[in-house]
């Protein structure tokens, strides 16, 4: 009797999901090269994937399994970037202070802009529509 090995369904979903993600990345590369765009191919691929998922109105289980698997090991993807910084050690020694200041000021600016935008969006919470059967001083439990 010959025993056949069938991978568990989770593994098949992971392979299928990774294939779908790579297809969208390749499509993004193709679109970027075709239109000579300034957006990197992988970013264009993610935009195409987002459009596909919005139009489809649901996420395929294989894409969810692959995305969860990639996100679980996300820290590994930063190792090449950290090693790549070592290629620019001479530049880092000469301009490191400027880089550090640029990072600090841009981070502070991003936080400030986000805070101001949040404050502007939530400027008047009394304008938020309440359900007829719920007093205005109690939180809304659901959006339905």
RARAUR-V805265 format. One record per residue. RES is the residue in three letters. SS is DSSP state (@ for helix, = for strand, . for the rest). OMEGA is omega as a letter, one per 40 degrees, with the letter a starting at -180 (none if undefined). BURIAL is 1 if it has 16 or more other ideal C-beta (glycine too) atoms within 10 Angstrom, else 0. Layout:
res=RES ss=SS omega=OMEGA burial=BURIAL
res=RES ss=SS omega=OMEGA burial=BURIAL
This chain:
res=UNK ss=. omega=a burial=0
res=UNK ss=. omega=i burial=0
res=UNK ss=. omega=i burial=0
res=UNK ss=. omega=i burial=0
res=UNK ss=. omega=i burial=0
res=UNK ss=. omega=i burial=0
res=UNK ss=. omega=i burial=0
res=UNK ss=. omega=a burial=0
res=UNK ss=@ omega=i burial=0
res=UNK ss=@ omega=i burial=0
res=UNK ss=@ omega=i burial=0
res=UNK ss=@ omega=i burial=0
res=UNK ss=@ omega=i burial=1
res=UNK ss=@ omega=a burial=1
res=UNK ss=@ omega=i burial=0
res=UNK ss=@ omega=i burial=1
res=UNK ss=@ omega=i burial=1
res=UNK ss=@ omega=i burial=1
res=UNK ss=@ omega=i burial=0
res=UNK ss=@ omega=i burial=1
res=UNK ss=@ omega=i burial=1
res=UNK ss=@ omega=i burial=0
res=UNK ss=@ omega=i burial=0
res=UNK ss=@ omega=i burial=1
res=UNK ss=@ omega=i burial=1
res=UNK ss=@ omega=i burial=0
res=UNK ss=@ omega=i burial=1
res=UNK ss=@ omega=i burial=1
res=UNK ss=@ omega=a burial=0
res=UNK ss=@ omega=i burial=0
res=UNK ss=@ omega=a burial=1
res=UNK ss=@ omega=i burial=1
res=UNK ss=@ omega=a burial=0
res=UNK ss=@ omega=a burial=0
res=UNK ss=@ omega=a burial=0
res=UNK ss=. omega=a burial=0
res=UNK ss=. omega=i burial=0
res=UNK ss=. omega=a burial=0
res=UNK ss=. omega=i burial=0
res=UNK ss=. omega=a burial=0
res=UNK ss=@ omega=i burial=1
res=UNK ss=@ omega=i burial=0
res=UNK ss=@ omega=i burial=0
res=UNK ss=@ omega=i burial=1
res=UNK ss=@ omega=i burial=1
res=UNK ss=@ omega=i burial=1
res=UNK ss=@ omega=i burial=0
res=UNK ss=@ omega=i burial=1
res=UNK ss=@ omega=i burial=1
res=UNK ss=@ omega=i burial=0
res=UNK ss=@ omega=i burial=0
res=UNK ss=@ omega=a burial=0
res=UNK ss=@ omega=i burial=0
res=UNK ss=@ omega=i burial=0
res=UNK ss=@ omega=a burial=0
res=UNK ss=@ omega=i burial=0
res=UNK ss=. omega=i burial=0
res=UNK ss=. omega=a burial=0
res=UNK ss=. omega=i burial=0
res=UNK ss=. omega=i burial=0
res=UNK ss=@ omega=a burial=0
res=UNK ss=@ omega=i burial=1
res=UNK ss=@ omega=i burial=1
res=UNK ss=@ omega=i burial=0
res=UNK ss=@ omega=a burial=1
res=UNK ss=@ omega=a burial=1
res=UNK ss=@ omega=i burial=0
res=UNK ss=@ omega=i burial=0
res=UNK ss=@ omega=i burial=0
res=UNK ss=@ omega=a burial=0
res=UNK ss=@ omega=i burial=0
res=UNK ss=@ omega=a burial=0
res=UNK ss=. omega=a burial=0
res=UNK ss=@ omega=a burial=0
res=UNK ss=@ omega=a burial=0
res=UNK ss=@ omega=a burial=0
res=UNK ss=@ omega=a burial=0
res=UNK ss=@ omega=a burial=0
res=UNK ss=@ omega=i burial=0
res=UNK ss=@ omega=i burial=0
res=UNK ss=@ omega=i burial=0
res=UNK ss=@ omega=i burial=0
res=UNK ss=@ omega=i burial=0
res=UNK ss=@ omega=i burial=0
res=UNK ss=@ omega=a burial=0
res=UNK ss=@ omega=i burial=0
res=UNK ss=@ omega=a burial=0
res=UNK ss=@ omega=a burial=0
res=UNK ss=@ omega=i burial=0
res=UNK ss=@ omega=i burial=0
res=UNK ss=@ omega=i burial=0
res=UNK ss=@ omega=i burial=0
res=UNK ss=@ omega=a burial=0
res=UNK ss=@ omega=a burial=0
res=UNK ss=@ omega=a burial=0
res=UNK ss=@ omega=i burial=0
res=UNK ss=@ omega=i burial=0
res=UNK ss=@ omega=i burial=0
res=UNK ss=@ omega=a burial=0
res=UNK ss=@ omega=i burial=0
res=UNK ss=@ omega=i burial=0
res=UNK ss=@ omega=i burial=0
res=UNK ss=@ omega=a burial=0
res=UNK ss=@ omega=a burial=0
res=UNK ss=@ omega=i burial=0
res=UNK ss=@ omega=i burial=0
res=UNK ss=@ omega=i burial=0
res=UNK ss=@ omega=i burial=0
res=UNK ss=@ omega=i burial=0
res=UNK ss=@ omega=i burial=0
res=UNK ss=@ omega=a burial=0
res=UNK ss=@ omega=i burial=0
res=UNK ss=@ omega=i burial=0
res=UNK ss=@ omega=i burial=0
res=UNK ss=@ omega=i burial=0
res=UNK ss=@ omega=i burial=0
res=UNK ss=@ omega=i burial=0
res=UNK ss=@ omega=i burial=0
res=UNK ss=@ omega=i burial=0
res=UNK ss=@ omega=a burial=0
res=UNK ss=@ omega=a burial=0
res=UNK ss=. omega=a burial=0
res=UNK ss=. omega=a burial=0
res=UNK ss=. omega=a burial=0
res=UNK ss=@ omega=i burial=0
res=UNK ss=@ omega=i burial=0
res=UNK ss=@ omega=a burial=0
res=UNK ss=. omega=a burial=0
res=UNK ss=. omega=i burial=0
res=UNK ss=. omega=i burial=0
res=UNK ss=. omega=a burial=0
res=UNK ss=. omega=a burial=0
res=UNK ss=. omega=a burial=0
res=UNK ss=. omega=i burial=0
res=UNK ss=. omega=a burial=0
res=UNK ss=. omega=a burial=0
res=UNK ss=. omega=i burial=0
res=UNK ss=. omega=a burial=0
res=UNK ss=. omega=i burial=0
res=UNK ss=. omega=a burial=0
res=UNK ss=. omega=a burial=0
res=UNK ss=. omega=a burial=0
res=UNK ss=. omega=a burial=0
res=UNK ss=. omega=none burial=0
